[in-house]
Amino acid sequence: MIKKTLYFGNPAYLSLRNAQLVIKLPEVEKCASLSEGFKKQTGATKPIKDIGVVVLDHKQITIRSGAMEALLENKCAVVTCDSRSMPVG
């Protein structure tokens, strides 16, 4: 199976639930013009086993330690970038 590459260039909250990476975007959650039903639907999930690379390219990304542990246990590469979008870790 081909593993997915996930790129995060905007603020995001990344957590783990039921062996899935939960992705929430704070810009959508804080928008007053969107309905509450739509805001709840915007939280995407991706199975950890399908992810091969995660690129974190923004200073306001929060990743929970459980999500990081699950990604690394499944041999996923987690790349962090600096303010010039160059990999640093």
C-alpha positions, -999 to +999 in steps of 0.1 A: +000+000+000+012+035-008+016+056+023+002+092+024+022+124+029+005+150+050+016+186+048+005+212+074+013+248+065-014+264+087-022+262+124-036+228+133-043+206+163-032+170+158-042+143+182-049+105+184-082+087+187-089+051+179-056+046+160-065+076+138-048+110+135-074+136+143-068+169+125-086+201+137-081+235+121-085+264+146-093+289+118-125+270+110-134+264+147-131+302+155-150+314+124-183+330+136-200+329+102-200+291+100-226+269+116-218+246+145-227+215+125-203+225+098-175+232+123-179+197+139-177+181+104-144+198+096-124+176+120-107+151+096-093+118+106-066+096+089-056+061+098-021+061+113-012+030+094-018+048+061+006+077+068+042+076+057+054+113+061+041+142+081+055+177+074+050+204+100+056+237+084+040+263+108+049+275+143+013+272+156+009+234+151+001+215+182+008+177+182-001+156+212+025+132+224+002+102+218-002+111+182+036+115+178+042+082+195+018+064+172+033+079+141+068+070+151+058+035+161+044+030+126+076+041+109+063+074+098+088+102+091+079+134+110+096+165+095+096+199+113+104+231+094+118+264+104+104+299+095+120+296+060+102+263+054+135+244+056+136+210+074+153+212+109+142+180+125 
